[in-house]
Amino acid sequence: MKQLDVELVRYEKIKHVKFLVNRIQLRKEHIHNEFEIFVVLRGAGIAKIKNKSYTIKAGDAYLINSGEVHSYYRDPGFSLDIDNVKDAPLFLFTQISNHCLREYFPQIRTTVFNSCNLRDVMNEAEVQELIEKLVKSARYYFMEVPFYQLNILSNIARVMETCYKRVPYEIISETQKTNLKQKNARVERIISYIDANFETQIRLQDLAEQENLSQTHFSHLFTSLFGVTFQNYVNMKRMEQCIRLMPNKEKTLLEISYESGFSDPKYMNRMFMKHFGCTPKEYRKRIGVEQKEIIQSAKEYETIYSIADSLKAVEDFIDVFNIPLES
């Protein structure tokens, strides 16, 4: 069975802290053990964190807890048109190990923040100050200026202090932490099962039996965990598959429909009309005859910038948003 993507973060420069710049068309559901704060440098898209979707744009900042399932999309239609890759959102990710500063503040290991969008709990000045600290630290990180490690650790400590002061949180017990891990494990099992079986006539009953729950209980649980019904979630997966297969001109629309799990092409047509306002045939014409080789791996819809390109992207953001630099 295909597993939920567990991202393993490697700290090449500073222990417990990493910065990276990514352009993302689609990053499917994944988890990691780090806290993650992302700043949108350019573009717009959708971030799905736990069971809620957020429309994001340049200048936004969000906080993701350790172990929280999250994903990113270019736009609400999940369009993966390769020609439109430049429109995809560009992110600055700050990944912070829950062991960071643990010797001085042990609660960090068992903290769960209760808000994702920092503008929901901070005023504009506080958000801007936090973003400034992150982008300046990222600039030092990519430039490796003298003493950059000290500057970054100082700023990360201040960013975490601001989050503790302004973002509602709870310090969970070891029992609660275990329960949270079990909940995340259930989410992982469900996602992995759907990813492995959405191309077939997958049934809610099968998953309910896997989780030893009644269909009614599981249906309510699924909606609570993912924010959409089971059928809507499966249809979203099938739509993603359709879009991946569309550039392959050797496949007919009928083949694409069946290979994506739709039992009848009429269902695929309805989904395309709902999301794109056009038929699959019209969508295929729209994406053009000349396309790059079809991309099968979701990770290939994500471009991780080089150090030089990351630095330029951060400095462009600093310039556009008039962030002052120290002399």
HELIX and SHEET records of a PDB file:
HELIX    1   1 ILE A   82  ASP A   87  5                                   6    
HELIX    2   2 PRO A  106  THR A  110  5                                   5    
HELIX    3   3 LEU A  118  ASP A  120  5                                   3    
HELIX    4   4 GLU A  124  MET A  143  1                                  20    
HELIX    5   5 TYR A  148  ARG A  166  1                                  19    
HELIX    6   6 GLU A  174  ASN A  197  1                                  24    
HELIX    7   7 LEU A  204  GLN A  210  1                                   7    
HELIX    8   8 GLN A  215  PHE A  226  1                                  12    
HELIX    9   9 PHE A  230  LEU A  245  1                                  16    
HELIX   10  10 LEU A  253  GLU A  259  1                                   7    
HELIX   11  11 PRO A  265  PHE A  276  1                                  12    
HELIX   12  12 PRO A  280  ARG A  286  1                                   7    
HELIX   13  13 ALA A  298  TYR A  301  5                                   4    
HELIX   14  14 ILE A  307  VAL A  320  1                                  14    
SHEET    1   A 5 ASP A   5  VAL A   6  0                                        
SHEET    2   A 5 LEU A  26  ILE A  31  1                                        
SHEET    3   A 5 HIS A  70  TYR A  73 -1                                        
SHEET    4   A 5 ALA A  44  ILE A  49 -1                                        
SHEET    5   A 5 LYS A  52  LYS A  57 -1                                        
SHEET    1   B 5 ALA A  61  ILE A  64  0                                        
SHEET    2   B 5 PHE A  35  ARG A  42 -1                                        
SHEET    3   B 5 LEU A  90  ILE A  96 -1                                        
SHEET    4   B 5 VAL A  17  ILE A  24 -1                                        
SHEET    5   B 5 GLU A 302  ILE A 304 -1                                        
SHEET    1   C 2 THR A 111  PHE A 113  0                                        
SHEET    2   C 2 TYR A 169  ILE A 171 -1                                        
END                                                                             
